[in-house]
Amino acid sequence: MNVAEVAPEIYHAWFAAESAIRRGPLDPTIRELVKIRGSQINGCVYCIDMHTTDARLAGETEKRIFQLDAWRESALYTEQERAALAYAEAVTKLGEHGVSDEIWADVEKHFEMGARAGLVAVTAMINLWNRIGVPLRMQPELP
């Protein structure tokens, strides 16, 4: 099913939200890392393909993309990126107790209010897109 064709009003609302997030104050590198990591956790091949491509076009290195699944063990990510990735993982996995106070305090330490709102929004949005892409079995175009 192509949601954009079947329910264009809904799809356009989601796309408008995505566009607003892109215009916001959250660093574009962090935005793409969060999208890739959330998509890895959710197993959305369509979004992994899209956002690794977008990240590379924006100047992200392959090495950082390759190590993203093991970001805690990698020395390639800044403290700010680590705070964003920890938050994104906690939201994406959303256990019984939600996001810990420790994770949120780290977000507050590394992001000003507008960027924090952007982080909340981009994490929610990629989870929405993944929850469309995975059940609809969306696939990236073959090379």
C-alpha positions in Angstrom: 0.0 0.0 0.0 1.2 3.5 -0.9 0.0 5.7 2.0 0.8 8.9 0.1 -1.7 7.8 -2.6 -4.3 6.2 -0.4 -4.4 8.8 2.3 -2.7 12.0 0.9 -4.0 14.3 3.6 -2.5 12.2 6.3 0.7 11.7 4.4 1.1 15.5 3.7 0.6 16.2 7.4 3.4 13.8 8.3 5.6 15.3 5.6 4.9 18.8 6.9 6.0 17.8 10.4 9.2 16.2 8.9 9.9 19.5 7.0 9.4 21.5 10.2 11.9 19.3 12.0 14.5 19.8 9.3 14.1 23.6 9.6 14.5 23.4 13.4 17.7 24.1 15.4 18.8 20.4 15.9 22.1 19.8 14.3 21.6 18.0 10.9 24.3 15.4 11.7 22.6 14.5 15.0 19.2 14.4 13.2 20.5 11.8 10.7 22.3 9.7 13.3 19.1 9.5 15.3 17.1 8.5 12.2 19.6 5.8 11.3 19.9 4.4 14.8 16.1 4.3 15.4 15.7 2.6 12.0 18.4 0.1 12.9 16.6 -0.8 16.1 13.2 -1.0 14.4 14.6 -3.0 11.4 13.3 -0.6 8.8 15.5 -1.3 5.7 13.8 1.4 3.7 14.6 4.1 6.3 18.2 2.8 7.0 18.9 3.0 3.2 17.4 6.5 2.9 19.1 8.0 6.0 22.5 6.5 5.5 22.4 7.9 2.0 21.2 11.3 3.3 23.9 11.3 5.9 26.7 10.5 3.4 25.4 13.3 1.1 25.6 15.7 4.1 29.2 14.8 4.7 28.9 12.0 7.3 31.7 9.4 7.1 31.1 5.8 6.3 33.2 4.8 9.3 30.8 6.6 11.7 27.8 5.1 9.9 29.3 1.6 10.1 30.0 2.0 13.8 26.7 3.5 14.7 25.2 0.2 15.9 28.1 0.0 18.4 28.2 3.8 19.3 28.8 3.2 23.0 32.0 1.3 22.2 33.2 3.7 19.5 35.4 6.7 20.1 34.0 8.5 17.0 31.0 10.2 18.6 30.8 13.4 20.6 29.3 13.6 24.1 26.4 15.5 22.5 25.8 12.8 19.9 26.0 10.2 22.6 23.3 12.0 24.6 21.1 12.1 21.5 21.7 8.4 20.7 21.0 7.3 24.2 17.7 9.3 24.2 16.8 8.0 20.8 17.4 4.4 21.9 15.4 4.8 25.1 12.4 6.3 23.2 12.6 3.7 20.4 12.7 0.8 22.9 10.4 2.6 25.3 10.4 0.2 28.2 8.0 0.1 31.1 9.6 3.1 32.7 10.1 5.3 29.6 13.2 7.5 29.4 15.3 7.6 32.6 16.0 10.8 34.5 19.7 10.2 33.8 19.3 10.0 30.1 17.0 13.1 30.1 19.5 15.0 32.3 22.2 14.3 29.8 20.0 15.7 27.0 19.4 18.8 29.1 23.2 19.2 29.6 24.1 19.0 25.9 21.1 20.6 24.1 19.5 24.0 24.5 15.7 24.0 24.7 14.9 24.4 20.9 17.4 21.6 20.0 15.9 19.5 22.8 12.5 19.9 21.2 14.0 19.0 17.8 15.5 15.8 19.3 12.1 14.8 20.8 10.4 15.5 17.5 12.9 13.7 15.2 12.9 10.7 17.5 9.1 10.5 17.5 9.0 11.1 13.7 11.5 8.4 12.7 9.6 5.9 14.9 6.4 6.9 13.1 8.0 6.4 9.7 9.5 3.1 10.8 6.1 1.9 11.9 4.8 2.6 8.4 7.8 1.2 6.6 8.2 -2.1 8.5 4.6 -3.3 8.4 4.2 -2.3 4.8 7.4 -4.1 4.0 8.8 -1.0 2.1 12.0 -1.7 0.3 14.7 0.7 -1.1 15.2 0.8 -4.8 17.8 -1.7 -6.0 21.0 -0.3 -7.3 
